[in-house]
Amino acid sequence: MAGLRAAGYSVAFEPAADGGVFTAQRGPLLYEVELRVAREMRRAELSAALADSLLRARAAAGAERRPLAVVGARRLSPGLAAELRAYGNRFLGGDAFGLVDAAGRLELHGPGLEETSSPEVAPEPKLRATPQLFSDRGQWLLKVLLAPAVSPRFLEAPREPVASASGLARAAQVSVPCAARWVAQLKVEGHLQLSYRRSAEAPIAPRAALDTGPTLQLVARAKLLERFRAAAQRPVREIGTRWIVPAANPRRQLLAALAAYHRHFERFRAEPDAPFLVEGAEPDRAPRACLGLFSASAELGFSTASAAPAHLYLEEVTEPTLSRLGLEAAPAGAVPQVRVRVPACPEALFRAAVTRAGVKVADALQCWLDVAGHPSGGDELAAALWRDAVGAACGGEGA
């Protein structure tokens, strides 16, 4: 964390299967830091995340380190931050704790930590920010509009023509305001227009008599996808894992483990009382999983380098989730057998994933975004994905 370094702390990240863990040291002060990010900005969830963070930090700290529990969120209002501060002071037994958010808030409370804090953040803007074309929901909406031009073998998404933002919202199962803002931005940036389809029975009759209705049509698609690929080049949390009980064929082992995981996932959704990863877990919070990068491309029918690493996308990495898949965190310095990624845009990834023999596989467009530039033959694979799957959505335009 920049604030700790600025205060003279040396910070070392330690990959862990169950959260963001790192150490911070300045002189005799040595902290074991556990960062938990809350999905919702509700006091109850944030308080629970802070308490859970402290329990994990205490367990990892041992006798030589002090625990430091940090909870993060998209934006903490002054009132909510004050409530969490009071909660920490009252219930965390004097242990160090902190609050961070994406708006720039950093406040840490504990011995030698107060000078690192920057609790003052920019005021909340009065006007709603322009939606990003390539946010999580934006990427999913883009895949929905591209889907009619991509084979269902390569992309899972609704394929009916849509004539308006509300129609897109229904097809993609997002809110109408979300779709409307995204459509408006796409139009302003010159990538969307209404297209009229003509009846095949009378192609030379007046348009008014022949239009079968307008549809939203993407234009300048190759340029749009290049922008998409540039926007997708963001840091991704990746954790090295190994098999608890290795098998002779790692590829088959990964497919079998993921198929079993999905069967259990579906049973859990159908029978909420069935035991899953942890007792009392909610069905809609069960972590989603799918193959990614080279592993996904191979299942989609694209040849990959024999030395290409195996990749698995997992919505949330915890020790019980990895254990159910037959995996565990690889020790420091060991070569990972399966690289587990936490997706930056889970809705766009998991909603568009296709199913192959009971296994969820990242769609071809996602694979094209992810493999480009990878040292294990990523550029060659990306070119093949474009030629045989993704490029069809651009009507032969190059990329």
N, C-alpha and C positions, 0 to 999 in steps of 0.2 A: 504494500500500500504506500502510495506516494507520501501521505502524511506522516507515516512512521519513519520513512527514510529521511524526510526533511527534518525530523526531530532527532536524527542521529542514530536511528535504529538500523541494524543490519537485518534484512528480511530474507528468509529462505523458504521457498514453496516446497511442500512435501506432498506429492500426489497421494490421494487416499480414495478408497472406493466409496466412501459414504459422505463426502463433502469437501469443501474447500479448506484445507489445513495448511498453515504455515507457521513458522516460528519468527519471533522478533526479539532481538537482543540489543541492549545498550548497557555496557558495563556489567554489573552484577544482575541486572534485570533481564530475565529470559522468559518470554511468554509463549505459550502454546495457544495459537489463535484458531478458533473454529468459526467460520463464516456460514451462516444459514440465510438463504434468500426466501422471503415469504412470497407466496403466489398472489395473495390478496392483501390489500391494505386495510385490514380490519384489526382492531386492537387485540381481540382474542387470538387470532392467528399469529400476529407479530409477537405477542407475549409468550405464546407457546413455543414459537421458533427460538426466541431468546433463551427460554429455559432449557430447551433441547440442546441448543448450542453450548450452553454452559456444562450440561451433563457430559457431552461428548468431549469438550475441552478438558474437563477434570479427568476423564478416563484416560485421555492421551497424555496428559501433562506429567504424570508420575510425580516423583519426589523432587526432581531438579527444576521443573518449570512451573510457572504460574499459569492458570487457565485464563483466557480472555475470550469471552463470548461476544460475537458480533452478529447483529441481524440487519439485513438489507431489504430494501423495497424500492419500487419505482420512484415514489416521492412520498416523503413524510411531512405532513403538515406540522406547523409549530405546536398545535394542540396535541396531535398524536405523539409527536416526539416527547413532549412534556409528560404525557401519560406513561410512555415506555420508560422514561428516565426515572419516574417515581416508582414504577414497578421494579426496575433493576435495583434501585437503592433500598427498597423494602424487602425484596424476596430473594435476592441472589447472594445473601450471606457475606457481603463485603468483597466478593470476587469482582475482578475487572470485567467491564462490559462496554459495548459500543453500538452506535447506530450509524448506518450509512444509507445513502440513496443516490439515484442516478442524477439528481439535480445538484449534487456537489456537497451535500451534508456529510460531514465526518466528525463525530464526537465520540471520544473514548474516555472512559472514567476508570481510574485506577492509579496506583503508584507510578509516577514517571510518565503518565500518558496524557495528562490534561493539556500540555502545550501542543499536542498534535491535532487538537480539535479545530474544526472550522464549521461550527453549527449554522452560521449565517449563509443562507442560500438565496438565489434570485427569487423574487416574488412570482407566484403562479401567473402566467399570462392570462389576460382577460379574454382574449379571443382564442378559440380552439385552433391548435396548430394544424397546418396542412398535413393530411395523412401522407405517409411515405408510401411510394409505389411498391416498395419491396419490403414492407413490414411482413410479419408472419401472415396476417390475413390478406395483405396485398399479394403475396406470392401465391397463396391458395386461389384467390380470385383470378390471377393471371393463368394458373394452370387450368382452371375451369374454362376460360375463354379459348385456350389453346387446345383443349381436349378433343374437339371434333376433328381436328386435323392430325391427331396422333393416334396410332393404333391402340385399342384397349389393352393389347398385350403389354404396352409400355407405360401406360398412365391410367390410373383409376380416378375418374371424375365424372360428374354429370355431363351429358353431351347434347342435350336439347338446345335449340337456338333460343337466345334470350333477346328481348327487344328493349329492355329498360333496366335501370338499376334495381328496381324492385324485383324484376324477374331474375336477375342475377343473384340477388339476395336469397330468393327462394331456392334456386338451384344449388347454390353453394352453402345454404343453411348458415348464413350470417345475418346480422341485423341490417335493415334497410338503410339507416343512416351511414353505417360503415361502408356498404356497397356504393351508396350515392356519392360520398366524399371521394372514394377511390375512382369511380367512373368519371367524376368531374375533373379530377386531377389528370387522369389519363387523356381526356379530351383536350385539356389545356396544353398538354405537352405533345400533342399531335400524334397520338398512338391509338386513337379510337374514333370511329365514325359509325353512323347508321348506314347499313347497306340494305338495298331492296332486291328481293329475289323475284324473278319473272316466271310466270307460268310457262311450262314447256308446250302447252297446247296451242298457244297463239303468240309466238315470240315477236310479232311486229305490231301488235295492237297497242293503243295508248297505254301509258304507264298506269294511269288511274284504274284501268280495267284489269290490269295484269298483276299488279303488286300482290304478293301473298303476305306482305307485312314486313316491317323493318326488323333488322337484327343488329345487335352490337357487333361490330367487326373491327378486329385489330388491324392496324396498318403499320408499315415500316417495322415488320416483325423482327427481322434480323438485327436491326439496330436496338430494338427493345430488349431482345435476348442478350445482346452484348452488354447492355446496361445492367440487366438482371445478373449476369455472371460477375460483373465488376462489383455489384452490391453484395453478392454472396461471399466475396472473399473477406470474411470476417473471422476473428479468432474463434475456434471451437474447442471446448473442453474435451480432451481425449485422455482416457485412462488405459494404461496397459494392464491386461489380465492374462491369466493362464488357466488351463484346465485343471480342476481338482483331481480328476482321474483321466489322464490323457488316453486317447484311442489311437488306433493305427492310422485312421484316415481322418485328419482334422476337419476337412471340408464336410464330410458326412456327419461328423460329430456335431458341428455347428448347426447344420440343417436340422438334425434330429432334435437337438436341444431347443432350437427356436420353435419347431413344430409342436413339441410338447408344451412349451411355454404358452403358445397361442391357444392350444386346446384347453389348458388350465385357465387362461384368461377368459375364454368364451364361457367356460363353465361358471367362472366367478361372476361374470356379468349376468348369466341366466339364473344363477342361484346365489344371491347376495350373502346368504348365510354360510356359504362354503368357505372353509379356511383358505386364505391366500397367502400373501407375503408376510403380513403381520396381523395379529388378532385385532379385529375392529376396523380394518381398512375399508374404505368406501369404494364401491365398484367403479365409479367414474374417476377415481384417483389411482387405479392400478396402472403402473408404468407401461406405456406402449413400447414395442420393440420392433425393429425390422433390420434386414441386412442393408449394408450401405457400401458405397464406393465400388471397389473391385469385386467384392463378394456378391453384391447386388447385380452388377453388370454381367457377371458370369451366369447367374440364374436367369437373366433376361436374354441370354443367348450370345453374348459378346465375349470373345476370347480375351483373356488377360494374361499378363506375364506370370510365369510359374512362381516367381518369388514375390508376387504382390501380396501385401499383408491382408489378413482377414479383418473386416470391419463390421461392427454391429452398432446400430443406433439404439440408444436406450433413453427413454424420456427422463428418468431419474435413476441415478446410480446409488444403490444402497447395498450393503452386504447381503441381506436376505434375497434381493432381486438377483444379484450375481450368483448366489448359491443355488437358486432355483434353476438357473441356466447352466449350472455345473462349472461356474467360473469363480475365480478369486483374484484379488489384486496381485499383480506381479511384484515381486520384491524389487527394491531399487537396484538398478544395474542389470537386471535380467531382461532378455529379449522377450517382448510380449508375444503371446500366441494369438490373442484376439484383441484388437484395439477397439475399445468401447467409446463411442462418441455421444455427447449430450447435445441434441440439436438446438441451434439458436432459434429456429422457426419450427416448432414441433407440429403445429396444425398443418402447415403446408407440406411437411414431410409425410406424416402418418396418414393424413386423409387421402393423399394421392398414391400411396403405396399399393402395389399390386400383389396378388396372392399366387404363389407357385407351390403346388403340392403341400398346401397347408402352412406355408411359410410366407410371412410378409416381407416384401422386397421393395426397396426404394425405387421410385419411378425413373424412367430413362432420362427425363429432363433433370431430375435431382442428381443423378449419377454424372451427367454431363457437367453440371455446375461444380461438382465436388472433386472430380478426378483431374481436371485440367491443371497442369503444372506439377502433378505428383511425380516424384522421382522414379517410381516403379512403372514407367511406361504410361503415365497419365495422359500425356498429350496425344499419343497414338490412339488410346482408348476413347478419348474425347472426340477425336476426329471420326472414329467409327460410329460412335453414338449419334453424332450430328448427321452423318451420311445416311444411316439406316433407320433412325428413329426421330430425333429432334428436328432435323432439317425439314422434314415433311410439313411441319407447322408453318414454315416460312415460304412455302411454294417454290422451293429450289434456290432461294436466296442463299448466298454464302454467309459464313460467320467467321 
